[in-house]
Amino acid sequence: MKRYLYIVRHAKAEDSSSFFGDFDRELTSSGTIDAARMGKFLADKGLKPDLLISSSAARAFQTARIIAEQLHYEYDAITTTRDLYDNGPKAYLAAVTTAPDKCHHLMVFGHNPDITYFAEYLTNHDIGSMSKGSVVIVEFDNLDWREVSSRTGKFISYDAPKQFRN
């Protein structure tokens, strides 16, 4: 039985300012558009996610909500956790390994550099640095989520919003 993990870096966000802390930065208008493009791309591929887990930081959660809308996933059902904000790749692994067994298509939304390190850890594929709003798709064959660890995933694709800009 195959399982698929969609690793999503948040889309472009506002620059830091003296008014807002990093955690509260929101998406820019171009980030909102890019998130919608990526959501449409995934919807056009026929993705029907079972579970979305997002960092509770504003920009990551906004990215998750926009993509969820494109995928007809109820955004009230998105699981949020502060653990995916600046806690390293182990926090992403913990989120994935605790996903329910009935879940076969899992999306995780977070931040660089941790999210790129996590994708590379799972696949042993050199991704570089995930661009804002990009998605890495990883396949796991005959593994439960709790068995996911280093090099257990097969790199399927890396897609970024710039592929879809006119």
C-alpha positions as protocol buffer text, in pm:
chain_id: "A"
residue {
  index: 1
  type: MET
  ca { x: 0 y: 0 z: 0 }
}
residue {
  index: 2
  type: LYS
  ca { x: 135 y: 341 z: -98 }
}
residue {
  index: 3
  type: ARG
  ca { x: 122 y: 660 z: 105 }
}
residue {
  index: 4
  type: TYR
  ca { x: 198 y: 1007 z: -24 }
}
residue {
  index: 5
  type: LEU
  ca { x: 338 y: 1304 z: 162 }
}
residue {
  index: 6
  type: TYR
  ca { x: 307 y: 1654 z: 15 }
}
residue {
  index: 7
  type: ILE
  ca { x: 562 y: 1882 z: 178 }
}
residue {
  index: 8
  type: VAL
  ca { x: 466 y: 2248 z: 125 }
}
residue {
  index: 9
  type: ARG
  ca { x: 670 y: 2556 z: 205 }
}
residue {
  index: 10
  type: HIS
  ca { x: 457 y: 2860 z: 282 }
}
residue {
  index: 11
  type: ALA
  ca { x: 411 y: 3112 z: 2 }
}
residue {
  index: 12
  type: LYS
  ca { x: 570 y: 3460 z: -7 }
}
residue {
  index: 13
  type: ALA
  ca { x: 507 y: 3659 z: 309 }
}
residue {
  index: 14
  type: GLU
  ca { x: 545 y: 4018 z: 425 }
}
residue {
  index: 15
  type: ASP
  ca { x: 887 y: 4132 z: 536 }
}
residue {
  index: 16
  type: SER
  ca { x: 945 y: 4153 z: 909 }
}
residue {
  index: 17
  type: SER
  ca { x: 848 y: 4485 z: 1061 }
}
residue {
  index: 18
  type: SER
  ca { x: 855 y: 4650 z: 1398 }
}
residue {
  index: 19
  type: PHE
  ca { x: 477 y: 4605 z: 1420 }
}
residue {
  index: 20
  type: PHE
  ca { x: 459 y: 4230 z: 1373 }
}
residue {
  index: 21
  type: GLY
  ca { x: 675 y: 3946 z: 1493 }
}
residue {
  index: 22
  type: ASP
  ca { x: 797 y: 3681 z: 1252 }
}
residue {
  index: 23
  type: PHE
  ca { x: 528 y: 3435 z: 1364 }
}
residue {
  index: 24
  type: ASP
  ca { x: 251 y: 3678 z: 1264 }
}
residue {
  index: 25
  type: ARG
  ca { x: 374 y: 3768 z: 915 }
}
residue {
  index: 26
  type: GLU
  ca { x: 98 y: 3721 z: 656 }
}
residue {
  index: 27
  type: LEU
  ca { x: 108 y: 3636 z: 287 }
}
residue {
  index: 28
  type: THR
  ca { x: 161 y: 3909 z: 32 }
}
residue {
  index: 29
  type: SER
  ca { x: -83 y: 3940 z: -258 }
}
residue {
  index: 30
  type: SER
  ca { x: 166 y: 3756 z: -482 }
}
residue {
  index: 31
  type: GLY
  ca { x: 201 y: 3485 z: -215 }
}
residue {
  index: 32
  type: THR
  ca { x: -176 y: 3444 z: -208 }
}
residue {
  index: 33
  type: ILE
  ca { x: -186 y: 3410 z: -587 }
}
residue {
  index: 34
  type: ASP
  ca { x: 103 y: 3161 z: -588 }
}
residue {
  index: 35
  type: ALA
  ca { x: -64 y: 2947 z: -319 }
}
residue {
  index: 36
  type: ALA
  ca { x: -384 y: 2942 z: -526 }
}
residue {
  index: 37
  type: ARG
  ca { x: -184 y: 2839 z: -835 }
}
residue {
  index: 38
  type: MET
  ca { x: -22 y: 2553 z: -648 }
}
residue {
  index: 39
  type: GLY
  ca { x: -357 y: 2444 z: -509 }
}
residue {
  index: 40
  type: LYS
  ca { x: -508 y: 2441 z: -857 }
}
residue {
  index: 41
  type: PHE
  ca { x: -208 y: 2246 z: -989 }
}
residue {
  index: 42
  type: LEU
  ca { x: -257 y: 1982 z: -717 }
}
residue {
  index: 43
  type: ALA
  ca { x: -633 y: 1975 z: -773 }
}
residue {
  index: 44
  type: ASP
  ca { x: -578 y: 1925 z: -1146 }
}
residue {
  index: 45
  type: LYS
  ca { x: -361 y: 1623 z: -1057 }
}
residue {
  index: 46
  type: GLY
  ca { x: -664 y: 1479 z: -876 }
}
residue {
  index: 47
  type: LEU
  ca { x: -525 y: 1513 z: -523 }
}
residue {
  index: 48
  type: LYS
  ca { x: -778 y: 1437 z: -250 }
}
residue {
  index: 49
  type: PRO
  ca { x: -588 y: 1483 z: 76 }
}
residue {
  index: 50
  type: ASP
  ca { x: -690 y: 1291 z: 386 }
}
residue {
  index: 51
  type: LEU
  ca { x: -518 y: 1524 z: 631 }
}
residue {
  index: 52
  type: LEU
  ca { x: -354 y: 1868 z: 628 }
}
residue {
  index: 53
  type: ILE
  ca { x: -115 y: 1964 z: 908 }
}
residue {
  index: 54
  type: SER
  ca { x: 17 y: 2319 z: 919 }
}
residue {
  index: 55
  type: SER
  ca { x: 246 y: 2531 z: 1125 }
}
residue {
  index: 56
  type: SER
  ca { x: 24 y: 2772 z: 1316 }
}
residue {
  index: 57
  type: ALA
  ca { x: 233 y: 3069 z: 1198 }
}
residue {
  index: 58
  type: ALA
  ca { x: 9 y: 3302 z: 996 }
}
residue {
  index: 59
  type: ARG
  ca { x: 183 y: 3262 z: 659 }
}
residue {
  index: 60
  type: ALA
  ca { x: 189 y: 2881 z: 672 }
}
residue {
  index: 61
  type: PHE
  ca { x: -172 y: 2853 z: 786 }
}
residue {
  index: 62
  type: GLN
  ca { x: -286 y: 3099 z: 518 }
}
residue {
  index: 63
  type: THR
  ca { x: -104 y: 2891 z: 255 }
}
residue {
  index: 64
  type: ALA
  ca { x: -274 y: 2578 z: 388 }
}
residue {
  index: 65
  type: ARG
  ca { x: -620 y: 2741 z: 380 }
}
residue {
  index: 66
  type: ILE
  ca { x: -578 y: 2863 z: 22 }
}
residue {
  index: 67
  type: ILE
  ca { x: -457 y: 2524 z: -101 }
}
residue {
  index: 68
  type: ALA
  ca { x: -731 y: 2349 z: 98 }
}
residue {
  index: 69
  type: GLU
  ca { x: -992 y: 2562 z: -77 }
}
residue {
  index: 70
  type: GLN
  ca { x: -859 y: 2460 z: -419 }
}
residue {
  index: 71
  type: LEU
  ca { x: -866 y: 2094 z: -312 }
}
residue {
  index: 72
  type: HIS
  ca { x: -1219 y: 2118 z: -167 }
}
residue {
  index: 73
  type: TYR
  ca { x: -1082 y: 2028 z: 175 }
}
residue {
  index: 74
  type: GLU
  ca { x: -1269 y: 2183 z: 467 }
}
residue {
  index: 75
  type: TYR
  ca { x: -1022 y: 2432 z: 609 }
}
residue {
  index: 76
  type: ASP
  ca { x: -1175 y: 2402 z: 955 }
}
residue {
  index: 77
  type: ALA
  ca { x: -1037 y: 2046 z: 948 }
}
residue {
  index: 78
  type: ILE
  ca { x: -675 y: 2163 z: 904 }
}
residue {
  index: 79
  type: THR
  ca { x: -466 y: 2059 z: 1203 }
}
residue {
  index: 80
  type: THR
  ca { x: -235 y: 2335 z: 1324 }
}
residue {
  index: 81
  type: THR
  ca { x: 63 y: 2310 z: 1554 }
}
residue {
  index: 82
  type: ARG
  ca { x: 320 y: 2558 z: 1674 }
}
residue {
  index: 83
  type: ASP
  ca { x: 569 y: 2268 z: 1679 }
}
residue {
  index: 84
  type: LEU
  ca { x: 628 y: 2314 z: 1304 }
}
residue {
  index: 85
  type: TYR
  ca { x: 753 y: 2669 z: 1361 }
}
residue {
  index: 86
  type: ASP
  ca { x: 1128 y: 2680 z: 1415 }
}
residue {
  index: 87
  type: ASN
  ca { x: 1164 y: 2343 z: 1591 }
}
residue {
  index: 88
  type: GLY
  ca { x: 1374 y: 2163 z: 1333 }
}
residue {
  index: 89
  type: PRO
  ca { x: 1311 y: 1868 z: 1101 }
}
residue {
  index: 90
  type: LYS
  ca { x: 1236 y: 1638 z: 1396 }
}
residue {
  index: 91
  type: ALA
  ca { x: 912 y: 1829 z: 1453 }
}
residue {
  index: 92
  type: TYR
  ca { x: 804 y: 1750 z: 1096 }
}
residue {
  index: 93
  type: LEU
  ca { x: 894 y: 1385 z: 1145 }
}
residue {
  index: 94
  type: ALA
  ca { x: 687 y: 1377 z: 1465 }
}
residue {
  index: 95
  type: ALA
  ca { x: 387 y: 1526 z: 1282 }
}
residue {
  index: 96
  type: VAL
  ca { x: 413 y: 1267 z: 1005 }
}
residue {
  index: 97
  type: THR
  ca { x: 477 y: 961 z: 1222 }
}
residue {
  index: 98
  type: THR
  ca { x: 169 y: 1035 z: 1432 }
}
residue {
  index: 99
  type: ALA
  ca { x: -69 y: 1062 z: 1134 }
}
residue {
  index: 100
  type: PRO
  ca { x: -355 y: 811 z: 1149 }
}
residue {
  index: 101
  type: ASP
  ca { x: -323 y: 483 z: 959 }
}
residue {
  index: 102
  type: LYS
  ca { x: -635 y: 558 z: 753 }
}
residue {
  index: 103
  type: CYS
  ca { x: -452 y: 858 z: 601 }
}
residue {
  index: 104
  type: HIS
  ca { x: -291 y: 788 z: 264 }
}
residue {
  index: 105
  type: HIS
  ca { x: -244 y: 1143 z: 134 }
}
residue {
  index: 106
  type: LEU
  ca { x: -91 y: 1377 z: 392 }
}
residue {
  index: 107
  type: MET
  ca { x: 5 y: 1743 z: 341 }
}
residue {
  index: 108
  type: VAL
  ca { x: 241 y: 1925 z: 576 }
}
residue {
  index: 109
  type: PHE
  ca { x: 290 y: 2304 z: 560 }
}
residue {
  index: 110
  type: GLY
  ca { x: 593 y: 2473 z: 710 }
}
residue {
  index: 111
  type: HIS
  ca { x: 906 y: 2684 z: 689 }
}
residue {
  index: 112
  type: ASN
  ca { x: 1257 y: 2680 z: 550 }
}
residue {
  index: 113
  type: PRO
  ca { x: 1521 y: 2567 z: 613 }
}
residue {
  index: 114
  type: ASP
  ca { x: 1362 y: 2290 z: 822 }
}
residue {
  index: 115
  type: ILE
  ca { x: 1112 y: 2179 z: 560 }
}
residue {
  index: 116
  type: THR
  ca { x: 1381 y: 2139 z: 293 }
}
residue {
  index: 117
  type: TYR
  ca { x: 1604 y: 1946 z: 533 }
}
residue {
  index: 118
  type: PHE
  ca { x: 1308 y: 1723 z: 615 }
}
residue {
  index: 119
  type: ALA
  ca { x: 1232 y: 1648 z: 249 }
}
residue {
  index: 120
  type: GLU
  ca { x: 1598 y: 1565 z: 185 }
}
residue {
  index: 121
  type: TYR
  ca { x: 1614 y: 1351 z: 500 }
}
residue {
  index: 122
  type: LEU
  ca { x: 1321 y: 1140 z: 385 }
}
residue {
  index: 123
  type: THR
  ca { x: 1431 y: 1096 z: 24 }
}
residue {
  index: 124
  type: ASN
  ca { x: 1810 y: 1141 z: 17 }
}
residue {
  index: 125
  type: HIS
  ca { x: 1737 y: 1364 z: -284 }
}
residue {
  index: 126
  type: ASP
  ca { x: 1924 y: 1695 z: -318 }
}
residue {
  index: 127
  type: ILE
  ca { x: 1649 y: 1954 z: -337 }
}
residue {
  index: 128
  type: GLY
  ca { x: 1859 y: 2260 z: -257 }
}
residue {
  index: 129
  type: SER
  ca { x: 1632 y: 2517 z: -98 }
}
residue {
  index: 130
  type: MET
  ca { x: 1257 y: 2487 z: -150 }
}
residue {
  index: 131
  type: SER
  ca { x: 1125 y: 2810 z: -295 }
}
residue {
  index: 132
  type: LYS
  ca { x: 830 y: 2986 z: -137 }
}
residue {
  index: 133
  type: GLY
  ca { x: 502 y: 2811 z: -214 }
}
residue {
  index: 134
  type: SER
  ca { x: 669 y: 2500 z: -355 }
}
residue {
  index: 135
  type: VAL
  ca { x: 565 y: 2137 z: -303 }
}
residue {
  index: 136
  type: VAL
  ca { x: 774 y: 1821 z: -277 }
}
residue {
  index: 137
  type: ILE
  ca { x: 586 y: 1494 z: -326 }
}
residue {
  index: 138
  type: VAL
  ca { x: 723 y: 1185 z: -152 }
}
residue {
  index: 139
  type: GLU
  ca { x: 595 y: 830 z: -190 }
}
residue {
  index: 140
  type: PHE
  ca { x: 621 y: 557 z: 74 }
}
residue {
  index: 141
  type: ASP
  ca { x: 567 y: 196 z: -31 }
}
residue {
  index: 142
  type: ASN
  ca { x: 440 y: -57 z: 224 }
}
residue {
  index: 143
  type: LEU
  ca { x: 511 y: 166 z: 526 }
}
residue {
  index: 144
  type: ASP
  ca { x: 285 y: 295 z: 797 }
}
residue {
  index: 145
  type: TRP
  ca { x: 340 y: 659 z: 891 }
}
residue {
  index: 146
  type: ARG
  ca { x: 500 y: 554 z: 1219 }
}
residue {
  index: 147
  type: GLU
  ca { x: 770 y: 370 z: 1019 }
}
residue {
  index: 148
  type: VAL
  ca { x: 876 y: 674 z: 817 }
}
residue {
  index: 149
  type: SER
  ca { x: 1238 y: 774 z: 875 }
}
residue {
  index: 150
  type: SER
  ca { x: 1558 y: 862 z: 693 }
}
residue {
  index: 151
  type: ARG
  ca { x: 1570 y: 753 z: 327 }
}
residue {
  index: 152
  type: THR
  ca { x: 1241 y: 561 z: 344 }
}
residue {
  index: 153
  type: GLY
  ca { x: 1065 y: 787 z: 94 }
}
residue {
  index: 154
  type: LYS
  ca { x: 1088 y: 798 z: -283 }
}
residue {
  index: 155
  type: PHE
  ca { x: 1120 y: 1146 z: -432 }
}
residue {
  index: 156
  type: ILE
  ca { x: 839 y: 1193 z: -686 }
}
residue {
  index: 157
  type: SER
  ca { x: 849 y: 1561 z: -778 }
}
residue {
  index: 158
  type: TYR
  ca { x: 931 y: 1916 z: -686 }
}
residue {
  index: 159
  type: ASP
  ca { x: 703 y: 2189 z: -819 }
}
residue {
  index: 160
  type: ALA
  ca { x: 718 y: 2563 z: -759 }
}
residue {
  index: 161
  type: PRO
  ca { x: 478 y: 2850 z: -836 }
}
residue {
  index: 162
  type: LYS
  ca { x: 718 y: 3007 z: -1087 }
}
residue {
  index: 163
  type: GLN
  ca { x: 635 y: 2715 z: -1323 }
}
residue {
  index: 164
  type: PHE
  ca { x: 280 y: 2848 z: -1350 }
}
residue {
  index: 165
  type: ARG
  ca { x: 337 y: 3223 z: -1383 }
}
residue {
  index: 166
  type: ASN
  ca { x: 268 y: 3388 z: -1717 }
}
